[in-house]
Amino acid sequence: MPQLNKGGKFVFGRSRVGEDGSLRIPPQAVEEYGLCREDRVYIFTGAKATGGFCVTRRGLLAPSKLGHILRENPALDGFALPAGELISYKGRRYGWLPLLSQGRLSLASALLEKLMLVPGAELLCIRSSDIAFTLGAKGPLLERAKNFSGEIPVY
């Protein structure tokens, strides 16, 4: 996993959105965040500077300092929303998706549009915290990745 600059964020790799909206999460991120322990993941919109979206699972989010997101949104907490539907809460949008085999997600065209993504987009998979990682679509870190002399695998 490369670190793009000294003291900077670590990246797991790049994930390319397929023509059908499929996306593979880098295996190291799947392992580090224990995604395969559950069959669904929560997603939420990324920071304005990075775009894209963040990914976590119930076992990490619920007991964390961000657990109030689930407690205050019972439809999200109980997976009662349709997969890929986003709800707004305190400036971000939240939803869930089934985790498919080999750490894959399927993003319907309506979800891609809401996330301001398109098929073919390359997202940088960034270790954000111990709660979630980011699949970033823009910003300075992505520019550094483009100019990085080492290898950043594409999934």
C-alpha angles and dihedrals in degrees: 000000000000125000105211096208136005109284090004134123121294120234127207095202140278126298119206120209107232124225087257093051094258119144131185118215112219109263093236091058091048089053098041093050094040092233094161090063087078133035096224135050132203118232129193135177117274128238117289091249094052104030119188116085144283126239130208140144133239094253090060100036103043098058094038132094085264093056089106087076089070096037092053094044107050094175089058093042093053095040087241092140116088111264110273096017113128128213125197121240127163097337099316135082122234136194143137139245134193113255107234127203119300093018096296128154128196115215114194117222091254090055092047089053093050089050090046092239132132135200109277093033114140114219124196112229105221130185100237105168141324088276103051145358127221131234095204123200103187146003141079096311091057089050090052089050091054090055096040111125095208129072122279108185120229120219 
